[in-house]
Amino acid sequence: MMNPDHSQIVERLLQILERVENADGLLLPICQLIPLNIFGICNALTWVKDCTTVWAYRLPAKTARLAPFCFKETAKMKGFADDIEKLTEENDNFREVLYTGKSIQLVLMALKPGEEIGEEVHDDRDQFFRFETGSGEVWIDDVANQVKADDGVIVPAGAKHNVINTGSEPLRLYTIYGPPEHVEGTVHKTKAEADASHEHFDGRTTE
C-alpha cells in the first residue's frame, strides 16, 4: 500500500498528464531522477538512469497510466565486437582508441623499432597489455619483462611502467585501461603527436 504522501505525489503526476499534451518529454526526466519504488510505481531496488533499466514487478492500478512514460524504450547499446587480433596487426598508429566505456577502455598501439611509450604511473587505474607482433620489454617498478607476440601483461594501479620496442619490427599491441585513460575517439599517428596532445579522459564514452 502506498504511503499517503507518495500517493499525493502520484496524484499530482496524473494531473500533469491530463493537462500537458506532450507529457512524454516532461515525465521522462522525472522518471530518470526518482527511484520509482518510493512512489509504489514499481518494485524497483535501483535508481533509474534510463527507463529501460527497471522491471515492473507490480504496478498499482492507480498509477498504471504512468507506465508508458517510465518504461519508454531507448537506444540499445552496441558494445564492441570485432577481430581484435586483425585490427591490432593492421594498426600503424601510435595510439588509437577503439572503445570507451564508463569503467573500461580499449586502445590499439604500435611502437616502431627502438620506440617506447615513455615511463608513466597511473595512480587510479589498472592496465592490461596484449602483444600481437614484434618483441620488447615491459618495465614494472624497475623490473624488465621480456615480451613477444601472444604475451599478456597486467600493470597494477600505482606501478611505474614503460613499454619499449627492442626488436627490428613494429611492436603492435592492444591495451585495456580500467577506468579509461584517454579521450574517446583519440587517434595519435605518432608518438610525437601523442606527447604534444596532453589529452586525458573527460568522461565522454563511445555510447
BATOR-270275 format. One record per atom (N, C-alpha, C): residue number from 1; residue in three letters; atom name; x, y, z. Coordinates in steps of 0.001 Angstrom, whole numbers, plus 500000, padded with zeros to 6 digits. Example, Ala and Ser with C-alpha at 12.3 -4.5 7.8 and 13.67 -1.06 7.14 Angstrom:
<rs>
seq|type|atom|c1|c2|c3
1|ALA|N|513190|494310|507800 .
1|ALA|CA|512300|495500|507800 .
1|ALA|C|513200|496700|507800 .
2|SER|N|512850|497750|507080 .
2|SER|CA|513670|498940|507140 .
2|SER|C|512900|500030|507870 .
</rs>
This chain:
<rs>
seq|type|atom|c1|c2|c3
1|MET|N|500848|498804|500000 .
1|MET|CA|500000|500000|500000 .
1|MET|C|500887|501252|500000 .
2|MET|N|500522|502230|499206 .
2|MET|CA|501334|503435|499088 .
2|MET|C|501181|504330|500298 .
3|ASN|N|502306|504919|500688 .
3|ASN|CA|502294|505942|501720 .
3|ASN|C|501405|507097|501244 .
4|PRO|N|500586|507705|502139 .
4|PRO|CA|499693|508808|501723 .
4|PRO|C|500447|509939|501037 .
5|ASP|N|501641|510272|501541 .
5|ASP|CA|502424|511344|500928 .
5|ASP|C|502813|510985|499506 .
6|HIS|N|503205|509726|499322 .
6|HIS|CA|503579|509265|497988 .
6|HIS|C|502370|509272|497063 .
7|SER|N|501236|508896|497616 .
7|SER|CA|500009|508868|496829 .
7|SER|C|499678|510259|496300 .
8|GLN|N|499917|511285|497120 .
8|GLN|CA|499637|512651|496695 .
8|GLN|C|500550|513062|495543 .
9|ILE|N|501807|512604|495602 .
9|ILE|CA|502751|512936|494527 .
9|ILE|C|502316|512280|493228 .
10|VAL|N|501877|511013|493316 .
10|VAL|CA|501405|510312|492132 .
10|VAL|C|500177|511000|491561 .
11|GLU|N|499267|511435|492449 .
11|GLU|CA|498076|512150|492007 .
11|GLU|C|498478|513404|491241 .
12|ARG|N|499512|514083|491749 .
12|ARG|CA|499974|515305|491096 .
12|ARG|C|500539|514998|489713 .
13|LEU|N|501261|513909|489603 .
13|LEU|CA|501804|513499|488303 .
13|LEU|C|500676|513202|487322 .
14|LEU|N|499622|512568|487814 .
14|LEU|CA|498478|512260|486958 .
14|LEU|C|497788|513541|486496 .
15|GLN|N|497742|514525|487354 .
15|GLN|CA|497145|515815|486969 .
15|GLN|C|497964|516468|485856 .
16|ILE|N|499276|516349|485974 .
16|ILE|CA|500143|516905|484924 .
16|ILE|C|499888|516196|483604 .
17|LEU|N|499700|514886|483688 .
17|LEU|CA|499411|514097|482488 .
17|LEU|C|498169|514613|481784 .
18|GLU|N|497148|514964|482570 .
18|GLU|CA|495889|515398|481993 .
18|GLU|C|495997|516778|481368 .
19|ARG|N|496917|517606|481870 .
19|ARG|CA|496999|518992|481420 .
19|ARG|C|498028|519227|480314 .
20|VAL|N|499017|518367|480244 .
20|VAL|CA|500091|518571|479264 .
20|VAL|C|499900|517620|478093 .
21|GLU|N|499776|518179|476907 .
21|GLU|CA|499538|517350|475723 .
21|GLU|C|500708|516425|475456 .
22|ASN|N|501935|516955|475524 .
22|ASN|CA|503122|516145|475278 .
22|ASN|C|503791|515832|476609 .
23|ALA|N|503155|515007|477404 .
23|ALA|CA|503672|514707|478734 .
23|ALA|C|504900|513814|478686 .
24|ASP|N|505110|513155|477569 .
24|ASP|CA|506243|512237|477442 .
24|ASP|C|507541|512935|477824 .
25|GLY|N|507800|514081|477204 .
25|GLY|CA|509046|514789|477438 .
25|GLY|C|509161|515351|478838 .
26|LEU|N|508033|515525|479520 .
26|LEU|CA|508042|516103|480853 .
26|LEU|C|508271|515042|481923 .
27|LEU|N|507622|513898|481758 .
27|LEU|CA|507696|512881|482792 .
27|LEU|C|508941|512003|482695 .
28|LEU|N|509528|511901|481509 .
28|LEU|CA|510711|511055|481366 .
28|LEU|C|511847|511521|482274 .
29|PRO|N|512134|512846|482331 .
29|PRO|CA|513177|513280|483263 .
29|PRO|C|512821|512992|484707 .
30|ILE|N|511521|513054|485049 .
30|ILE|CA|511101|512742|486415 .
30|ILE|C|511433|511300|486727 .
31|CYS|N|511171|510412|485772 .
31|CYS|CA|511470|509001|485965 .
31|CYS|C|512969|508779|486111 .
32|GLN|N|513756|509594|485429 .
32|GLN|CA|515200|509418|485478 .
32|GLN|C|515781|509839|486824 .
33|LEU|N|515093|510712|487542 .
33|LEU|CA|515649|511256|488768 .
33|LEU|C|515111|510607|490028 .
34|ILE|N|513986|509913|489943 .
34|ILE|CA|513310|509411|491136 .
34|ILE|C|513358|507883|491188 .
35|PRO|N|513726|507286|492347 .
35|PRO|CA|513622|505842|492487 .
35|PRO|C|512140|505477|492538 .
36|LEU|N|511635|504822|491501 .
36|LEU|CA|510188|504692|491341 .
36|LEU|C|509527|503887|492445 .
37|ASN|N|510291|503021|493137 .
37|ASN|CA|509659|502218|494176 .
37|ASN|C|509157|503081|495337 .
38|ILE|N|509744|504285|495493 .
38|ILE|CA|509293|505175|496569 .
38|ILE|C|507820|505512|496404 .
39|PHE|N|507385|505645|495157 .
39|PHE|CA|506015|506034|494901 .
39|PHE|C|505113|504840|494623 .
40|GLY|N|505620|503644|494771 .
40|GLY|CA|504808|502469|494514 .
40|GLY|C|504538|502259|493053 .
41|ILE|N|505251|502973|492187 .
41|ILE|CA|505018|502811|490750 .
41|ILE|C|505545|501457|490292 .
42|CYS|N|506678|501048|490827 .
42|CYS|CA|507149|499699|490545 .
42|CYS|C|508061|499267|491670 .
43|ASN|N|508243|497988|491814 .
43|ASN|CA|509054|497446|492888 .
43|ASN|C|510510|497416|492456 .
44|ALA|N|511097|498587|492290 .
44|ALA|CA|512471|498685|491807 .
44|ALA|C|513396|498921|492983 .
45|LEU|N|514584|498342|492927 .
45|LEU|CA|515542|498495|494012 .
45|LEU|C|516745|499310|493570 .
46|THR|N|516608|500033|492492 .
46|THR|CA|517734|500798|491967 .
46|THR|C|517271|502170|491515 .
47|TRP|N|518198|503121|491509 .
47|TRP|CA|517879|504434|490949 .
47|TRP|C|517749|504309|489454 .
48|VAL|N|516833|505042|488886 .
48|VAL|CA|516553|504934|487458 .
48|VAL|C|517421|505922|486694 .
49|LYS|N|518291|505427|485833 .
49|LYS|CA|519085|506301|484973 .
49|LYS|C|518444|506426|483603 .
50|ASP|N|517872|505358|483115 .
50|ASP|CA|517070|505437|481899 .
50|ASP|C|515912|504481|482080 .
51|CYS|N|514862|504695|481326 .
51|CYS|CA|513610|503999|481626 .
51|CYS|C|513570|502583|481081 .
52|THR|N|514708|502036|480718 .
52|THR|CA|514720|500629|480315 .
52|THR|C|515418|499778|481357 .
53|THR|N|515869|500376|482452 .
53|THR|CA|516677|499634|483412 .
53|THR|C|515871|499031|484556 .
54|VAL|N|514574|499273|484613 .
54|VAL|CA|513771|498810|485736 .
54|VAL|C|512668|497874|485273 .
55|TRP|N|512506|496769|485994 .
55|TRP|CA|511408|495839|485704 .
55|TRP|C|510246|496139|486637 .
56|ALA|N|509023|496200|486101 .
56|ALA|CA|507842|496463|486930 .
56|ALA|C|507278|495139|487423 .
57|TYR|N|507588|494792|488656 .
57|TYR|CA|507075|493555|489215 .
57|TYR|C|505622|493722|489645 .
58|ARG|N|505274|494938|490064 .
58|ARG|CA|503882|495225|490409 .
58|ARG|C|503593|496669|490041 .
59|LEU|N|502430|496920|489600 .
59|LEU|CA|502061|498265|489174 .
59|LEU|C|500658|498565|489681 .
60|PRO|N|500540|499366|490751 .
60|PRO|CA|499210|499683|491282 .
60|PRO|C|498310|500249|490184 .
61|ALA|N|497049|499851|490219 .
61|ALA|CA|496114|500269|489170 .
61|ALA|C|496055|501782|489047 .
62|LYS|N|496186|502473|490175 .
62|LYS|CA|496050|503917|490174 .
62|LYS|C|497165|504599|489378 .
63|THR|N|498327|503924|489271 .
63|THR|CA|499467|504536|488586 .
63|THR|C|499767|503857|487256 .
64|ALA|N|498851|503011|486799 .
64|ALA|CA|499100|502258|485565 .
64|ALA|C|499353|503168|484373 .
65|ARG|N|498712|504348|484376 .
65|ARG|CA|498856|505248|483236 .
65|ARG|C|500255|505839|483142 .
66|LEU|N|501058|505728|484217 .
66|LEU|CA|502416|506269|484188 .
66|LEU|C|503400|505304|483546 .
67|ALA|N|503024|504034|483429 .
67|ALA|CA|503946|503014|482938 .
67|ALA|C|504573|503333|481589 .
68|PRO|N|503816|503792|480580 .
68|PRO|CA|504439|504061|479277 .
68|PRO|C|505540|505099|479350 .
69|PHE|N|505441|506027|480315 .
69|PHE|CA|506437|507074|480425 .
69|PHE|C|507652|506601|481211 .
70|CYS|N|507456|505618|482082 .
70|CYS|CA|508563|505128|482895 .
70|CYS|C|509326|504014|482202 .
71|PHE|N|508768|503426|481177 .
71|PHE|CA|509422|502311|480505 .
71|PHE|C|509531|502541|479012 .
72|LYS|N|509691|503796|478635 .
72|LYS|CA|509864|504149|477226 .
72|LYS|C|511165|503541|476709 .
73|GLU|N|511124|502881|475566 .
73|GLU|CA|512310|502223|475013 .
73|GLU|C|513312|503263|474543 .
74|THR|N|514578|503060|474894 .
74|THR|CA|515650|503951|474484 .
74|THR|C|516609|503203|473565 .
75|ALA|N|517577|503927|473014 .
75|ALA|CA|518535|503320|472091 .
75|ALA|C|519299|502196|472772 .
76|LYS|N|519497|501101|472063 .
76|LYS|CA|520197|499944|472623 .
76|LYS|C|521696|500124|472472 .
77|MET|N|522442|499623|473459 .
77|MET|CA|523896|499657|473420 .
77|MET|C|524425|498655|472397 .
78|LYS|N|525507|499020|471722 .
78|LYS|CA|526121|498128|470728 .
78|LYS|C|527359|497434|471274 .
79|GLY|N|528043|498057|472217 .
79|GLY|CA|529267|497477|472738 .
79|GLY|C|530347|497419|471662 .
80|PHE|N|531295|496514|471829 .
80|PHE|CA|532358|496336|470836 .
80|PHE|C|532511|494854|470542 .
81|ALA|N|532485|494488|469265 .
81|ALA|CA|532688|493097|468845 .
81|ALA|C|533384|493102|467494 .
82|ASP|N|534636|492641|467453 .
82|ASP|CA|535397|492648|466201 .
82|ASP|C|536598|491726|466363 .
83|ASP|N|537318|491527|465275 .
83|ASP|CA|538528|490707|465286 .
83|ASP|C|539678|491561|465812 .
84|ILE|N|539885|491539|467120 .
84|ILE|CA|540862|492419|467746 .
84|ILE|C|542281|492080|467312 .
85|GLU|N|542557|490817|467055 .
85|GLU|CA|543896|490434|466603 .
85|GLU|C|544196|491045|465235 .
86|LYS|N|543237|490963|464324 .
86|LYS|CA|543411|491522|462984 .
86|LYS|C|543562|493044|463048 .
87|LEU|N|542715|493688|463834 .
87|LEU|CA|542786|495137|463971 .
87|LEU|C|544144|495578|464521 .
88|THR|N|544644|494821|465489 .
88|THR|CA|545934|495157|466105 .
88|THR|C|547078|494975|465116 .
89|GLU|N|547060|493870|464386 .
89|GLU|CA|548142|493587|463446 .
89|GLU|C|548169|494559|462270 .
90|GLU|N|547024|495139|461940 .
90|GLU|CA|546948|496077|460807 .
90|GLU|C|547151|497537|461237 .
91|ASN|N|547220|497774|462536 .
91|ASN|CA|547331|499149|463026 .
91|ASN|C|548759|499681|462912 .
92|ASP|N|548882|500906|462402 .
92|ASP|CA|550176|501584|462327 .
92|ASP|C|550190|502876|463144 .
93|ASN|N|549075|503212|463776 .
93|ASN|CA|549024|504412|464606 .
93|ASN|C|549692|504156|465951 .
94|PHE|N|550381|505165|466445 .
94|PHE|CA|550983|505031|467777 .
94|PHE|C|549903|504719|468807 .
95|ARG|N|548767|505397|468693 .
95|ARG|CA|547650|505149|469620 .
95|ARG|C|546328|505379|468909 .
96|GLU|N|545385|504486|469099 .
96|GLU|CA|544037|504651|468551 .
96|GLU|C|543021|504059|469518 .
97|VAL|N|542138|504898|470031 .
97|VAL|CA|541098|504446|470950 .
97|VAL|C|539974|503791|470156 .
98|LEU|N|539686|502523|470461 .
98|LEU|CA|538627|501801|469758 .
98|LEU|C|537277|501907|470460 .
99|TYR|N|537298|501840|471776 .
99|TYR|CA|536022|501846|472507 .
99|TYR|C|536256|502376|473917 .
100|THR|N|535331|503221|474353 .
100|THR|CA|535396|503788|475696 .
100|THR|C|534095|503543|476426 .
101|GLY|N|534165|502804|477512 .
101|GLY|CA|533012|502607|478379 .
101|GLY|C|533152|503464|479623 .
102|LYS|N|532226|503307|480561 .
102|LYS|CA|532287|504087|481785 .
102|LYS|C|533453|503647|482667 .
103|SER|N|533796|502352|482606 .
103|SER|CA|534810|501828|483513 .
103|SER|C|535964|501134|482805 .
104|ILE|N|535946|501128|481472 .
104|ILE|CA|536962|500389|480732 .
104|ILE|C|537181|501037|479372 .
105|GLN|N|538409|500864|478833 .
105|GLN|CA|538725|501457|477530 .
105|GLN|C|539670|500549|476755 .
106|LEU|N|539375|500373|475459 .
106|LEU|CA|540177|499529|474572 .
106|LEU|C|540957|500409|473598 .
107|VAL|N|542281|500209|473552 .
107|VAL|CA|543155|501069|472756 .
107|VAL|C|544171|500237|471985 .
108|LEU|N|544362|500560|470690 .
108|LEU|CA|545414|499947|469884 .
108|LEU|C|546677|500792|469978 .
109|MET|N|547849|500127|469904 .
109|MET|CA|549117|500856|469887 .
109|MET|C|550104|500152|468970 .
110|ALA|N|551028|500928|468413 .
110|ALA|CA|552106|500381|467592 .
110|ALA|C|553372|501192|467850 .
111|LEU|N|554441|500502|468254 .
111|LEU|CA|555721|501154|468527 .
111|LEU|C|556731|500764|467452 .
112|LYS|N|557402|501747|466898 .
112|LYS|CA|558441|501486|465906 .
112|LYS|C|559670|500906|466593 .
113|PRO|N|560569|500247|465860 .
113|PRO|CA|561791|499718|466471 .
113|PRO|C|562537|500814|467243 .
114|GLY|N|562885|500520|468489 .
114|GLY|CA|563576|501475|469337 .
114|GLY|C|562671|502469|470038 .
115|GLU|N|561400|502476|469713 .
115|GLU|CA|560458|503435|470303 .
115|GLU|C|559900|502903|471615 .
116|GLU|N|559472|503815|472490 .
116|GLU|CA|558871|503433|473765 .
116|GLU|C|557658|504308|474059 .
117|ILE|N|556785|503808|474925 .
117|ILE|CA|555625|504604|475334 .
117|ILE|C|556082|505768|476199 .
118|GLY|N|557049|505501|477051 .
118|GLY|CA|557513|506518|477997 .
118|GLY|C|557106|506140|479407 .
119|GLU|N|558019|506283|480351 .
119|GLU|CA|557745|505899|481730 .
119|GLU|C|556592|506721|482303 .
120|GLU|N|555664|506034|482955 .
120|GLU|CA|554483|506705|483500 .
120|GLU|C|553920|505924|484672 .
121|VAL|N|553026|506570|485400 .
121|VAL|CA|552329|505948|486528 .
121|VAL|C|550863|506329|486447 .
122|HIS|N|549972|505336|486528 .
122|HIS|CA|548533|505594|486604 .
122|HIS|C|548095|505270|488037 .
123|ASP|N|547907|506300|488830 .
123|ASP|CA|547609|506085|490247 .
123|ASP|C|546277|505404|490498 .
124|ASP|N|545314|505650|489602 .
124|ASP|CA|543946|505195|489882 .
124|ASP|C|543386|504256|488826 .
125|ARG|N|544240|503637|488026 .
125|ARG|CA|543725|502707|487013 .
125|ARG|C|544704|501584|486721 .
126|ASP|N|544154|500385|486526 .
126|ASP|CA|544937|499224|486123 .
126|ASP|C|545031|499202|484599 .
127|GLN|N|546021|498461|484081 .
127|GLN|CA|546193|498400|482628 .
127|GLN|C|546636|497004|482202 .
128|PHE|N|545995|496509|481145 .
128|PHE|CA|546337|495204|480562 .
128|PHE|C|546926|495416|479174 .
129|PHE|N|548013|494692|478855 .
129|PHE|CA|548633|494735|477538 .
129|PHE|C|548585|493345|476904 .
130|ARG|N|548261|493304|475621 .
130|ARG|CA|548322|492060|474845 .
130|ARG|C|549124|492371|473580 .
131|PHE|N|550195|491602|473355 .
131|PHE|CA|551101|491849|472234 .
131|PHE|C|550805|490885|471088 .
132|GLU|N|550745|491432|469868 .
132|GLU|CA|550393|490630|468700 .
132|GLU|C|551552|490452|467721 .
133|THR|N|552416|491449|467573 .
133|THR|CA|553581|491313|466697 .
133|THR|C|554784|491985|467348 .
134|GLY|N|555988|491496|466988 .
134|GLY|CA|557214|492105|467465 .
134|GLY|C|557669|491569|468812 .
135|SER|N|558664|492247|469378 .
135|SER|CA|559207|491859|470681 .
135|SER|C|559665|493112|471414 .
136|GLY|N|559729|493018|472733 .
136|GLY|CA|560123|494188|473500 .
136|GLY|C|560209|493899|474978 .
137|GLU|N|560174|494973|475761 .
137|GLU|CA|560250|494873|477214 .
137|GLU|C|559124|495697|477839 .
138|VAL|N|558562|495152|478897 .
138|VAL|CA|557622|495909|479724 .
138|VAL|C|558265|496059|481100 .
139|TRP|N|558547|497291|481471 .
139|TRP|CA|559141|497568|482768 .
139|TRP|C|558045|497890|483775 .
140|ILE|N|558079|497200|484931 .
140|ILE|CA|557134|497455|486011 .
140|ILE|C|557924|497662|487290 .
141|ASP|N|557895|498870|487812 .
141|ASP|CA|558661|499214|489015 .
141|ASP|C|560104|498718|488925 .
142|ASP|N|560768|499098|487839 .
142|ASP|CA|562198|498860|487616 .
142|ASP|C|562566|497394|487349 .
143|VAL|N|561567|496574|487061 .
143|VAL|CA|561822|495179|486686 .
143|VAL|C|561422|494988|485231 .
144|ALA|N|562339|494454|484414 .
144|ALA|CA|562084|494270|482983 .
144|ALA|C|561456|492907|482719 .
145|ASN|N|560395|492910|481914 .
145|ASN|CA|559733|491679|481480 .
145|ASN|C|559836|491589|479967 .
146|GLN|N|560455|490541|479455 .
146|GLN|CA|560580|490350|478015 .
146|GLN|C|559219|489916|477452 .
147|VAL|N|558805|490530|476353 .
147|VAL|CA|557507|490193|475754 .
147|VAL|C|557651|489957|474259 .
148|LYS|N|556741|489154|473730 .
148|LYS|CA|556688|488841|472298 .
148|LYS|C|555233|488628|471932 .
149|ALA|N|554976|488299|470668 .
149|ALA|CA|553612|488048|470208 .
149|ALA|C|552934|487001|471079 .
150|ASP|N|551681|487245|471409 .
150|ASP|CA|550819|486375|472214 .
150|ASP|C|551011|486531|473717 .
151|ASP|N|551939|487381|474139 .
151|ASP|CA|552126|487598|475574 .
151|ASP|C|551142|488629|476101 .
152|GLY|N|550818|488513|477377 .
152|GLY|CA|549947|489472|478048 .
152|GLY|C|550597|489950|479333 .
153|VAL|N|550344|491191|479700 .
153|VAL|CA|550922|491793|480904 .
153|VAL|C|549866|492663|481584 .
154|ILE|N|549838|492604|482907 .
154|ILE|CA|548974|493493|483680 .
154|ILE|C|549846|494399|484529 .
155|VAL|N|549576|495693|484451 .
155|VAL|CA|550262|496680|485280 .
155|VAL|C|549250|497216|486295 .
156|PRO|N|549474|496970|487584 .
156|PRO|CA|548512|497444|488588 .
156|PRO|C|548600|498952|488798 .
157|ALA|N|547520|499522|489236 .
157|ALA|CA|547479|500959|489515 .
157|ALA|C|548586|501325|490492 .
158|GLY|N|549250|502436|490220 .
158|GLY|CA|550303|502915|491108 .
158|GLY|C|551693|502442|490753 .
159|ALA|N|551809|501509|489792 .
159|ALA|CA|553127|500979|489417 .
159|ALA|C|553748|501831|488312 .
160|LYS|N|555020|502149|488476 .
160|LYS|CA|555761|502839|487422 .
160|LYS|C|556001|501841|486289 .
161|HIS|N|555748|502249|485043 .
161|HIS|CA|555873|501288|483953 .
161|HIS|C|556251|501955|482637 .
162|ASN|N|556732|501116|481730 .
162|ASN|CA|557100|501575|480390 .
162|ASN|C|557095|500373|479460 .
163|VAL|N|556831|500616|478181 .
163|VAL|CA|556886|499573|477157 .
163|VAL|C|557878|500029|476094 .
164|ILE|N|558845|499167|475772 .
164|ILE|CA|559901|499520|474830 .
164|ILE|C|559977|498472|473732 .
165|ASN|N|560049|498915|472495 .
165|ASN|CA|560247|498010|471357 .
165|ASN|C|561749|497772|471192 .
166|THR|N|562193|496571|471528 .
166|THR|CA|563614|496234|471427 .
166|THR|C|563921|495418|470176 .
167|GLY|N|562907|495168|469348 .
167|GLY|CA|563082|494331|468168 .
167|GLY|C|563332|495140|466907 .
168|SER|N|563269|494449|465782 .
168|SER|CA|563549|495068|464482 .
168|SER|C|562289|495302|463662 .
169|GLU|N|561138|494993|464224 .
169|GLU|CA|559860|495218|463557 .
169|GLU|C|558906|495921|464511 .
170|PRO|N|557793|496458|464009 .
170|PRO|CA|556845|497155|464888 .
170|PRO|C|556334|496250|466013 .
171|LEU|N|556242|496813|467192 .
171|LEU|CA|555653|496119|468335 .
171|LEU|C|554198|496560|468405 .
172|ARG|N|553309|495675|467990 .
172|ARG|CA|551883|496011|467933 .
172|ARG|C|551150|495341|469084 .
173|LEU|N|550271|496108|469707 .
173|LEU|CA|549584|495620|470894 .
173|LEU|C|548241|496309|471050 .
174|TYR|N|547410|495733|471873 .
174|TYR|CA|546237|496467|472340 .
174|TYR|C|546295|496493|473854 .
175|THR|N|545746|497540|474418 .
175|THR|CA|545770|497714|475862 .
175|THR|C|544380|498065|476363 .
176|ILE|N|544076|497616|477561 .
176|ILE|CA|542775|497883|478186 .
176|ILE|C|543013|498609|479501 .
177|TYR|N|542431|499797|479600 .
177|TYR|CA|542503|500583|480830 .
177|TYR|C|541228|500392|481637 .
178|GLY|N|541372|500358|482937 .
178|GLY|CA|540199|500345|483789 .
178|GLY|C|540437|501202|485026 .
179|PRO|N|539810|502363|485112 .
179|PRO|CA|538902|503023|484161 .
179|PRO|C|539652|503651|482983 .
180|PRO|N|538928|504309|482048 .
180|PRO|CA|539550|504883|480852 .
180|PRO|C|540642|505906|481168 .
181|GLU|N|541551|506049|480212 .
181|GLU|CA|542669|506984|480353 .
181|GLU|C|542636|508106|479324 .
182|HIS|N|542158|507801|478103 .
182|HIS|CA|542237|508761|477002 .
182|HIS|C|540861|509265|476567 .
183|VAL|N|540866|510385|475868 .
183|VAL|CA|539633|510952|475325 .
183|VAL|C|539067|510011|474261 .
184|GLU|N|537769|509785|474314 .
184|GLU|CA|537081|508939|473341 .
184|GLU|C|537385|509397|471914 .
185|GLY|N|537721|508433|471022 .
185|GLY|CA|537978|508736|469625 .
185|GLY|C|539389|509209|469320 .
186|THR|N|540246|509249|470330 .
186|THR|CA|541617|509727|470130 .
186|THR|C|542382|508865|469131 .
187|VAL|N|543070|509521|468200 .
187|VAL|CA|543993|508856|467271 .
187|VAL|C|545271|509687|467219 .
188|HIS|N|546386|509082|467631 .
188|HIS|CA|547702|509711|467529 .
188|HIS|C|548520|508893|466536 .
189|LYS|N|548833|509467|465415 .
189|LYS|CA|549569|508732|464389 .
189|LYS|C|551012|508475|464793 .
190|THR|N|551587|509386|465583 .
190|THR|CA|552981|509244|466013 .
190|THR|C|553105|509504|467508 .
191|LYS|N|554238|509067|468081 .
191|LYS|CA|554499|509330|469495 .
191|LYS|C|554633|510828|469743 .
192|ALA|N|555259|511546|468798 .
192|ALA|CA|555416|512995|468942 .
192|ALA|C|554058|513681|469035 .
193|GLU|N|553116|513217|468230 .
193|GLU|CA|551758|513771|468272 .
193|GLU|C|551099|513485|469609 .
194|ALA|N|551331|512273|470129 .
194|ALA|CA|550753|511900|471418 .
194|ALA|C|551345|512732|472551 .
195|ASP|N|552660|512919|472528 .
195|ASP|CA|553331|513685|473584 .
195|ASP|C|552884|515143|473596 .
196|ALA|N|552522|515654|472437 .
196|ALA|CA|552138|517063|472330 .
196|ALA|C|550676|517316|472689 .
197|SER|N|549875|516272|472731 .
197|SER|CA|548427|516463|472891 .
197|SER|C|548001|516743|474330 .
198|HIS|N|548623|516081|475303 .
198|HIS|CA|548286|516248|476724 .
198|HIS|C|546803|515982|476997 .
199|GLU|N|546181|515125|476195 .
199|GLU|CA|544761|514828|476418 .
199|GLU|C|544598|513835|477563 .
200|HIS|N|543397|513820|478137 .
200|HIS|CA|543079|512901|479234 .
200|HIS|C|541571|512659|479227 .
201|PHE|N|541178|511471|479639 .
201|PHE|CA|539767|511084|479650 .
201|PHE|C|538901|512157|480302 .
202|ASP|N|537846|512565|479593 .
202|ASP|CA|536976|513636|480068 .
202|ASP|C|535572|513174|480464 .
203|GLY|N|535387|511852|480550 .
203|GLY|CA|534072|511331|480946 .
203|GLY|C|533187|510953|479775 .
204|ARG|N|533545|511338|478571 .
204|ARG|CA|532726|511022|477389 .
204|ARG|C|533002|509591|476940 .
205|THR|N|531949|508819|476711 .
205|THR|CA|532074|507416|476326 .
205|THR|C|531649|507214|474861 .
206|THR|N|531894|506014|474357 .
206|THR|CA|531553|505715|472962 .
206|THR|C|530050|505785|472732 .
207|GLU|N|529280|505326|473700 .
207|GLU|CA|527808|505342|473601 .
207|GLU|C|527174|505558|474944 .
</rs>
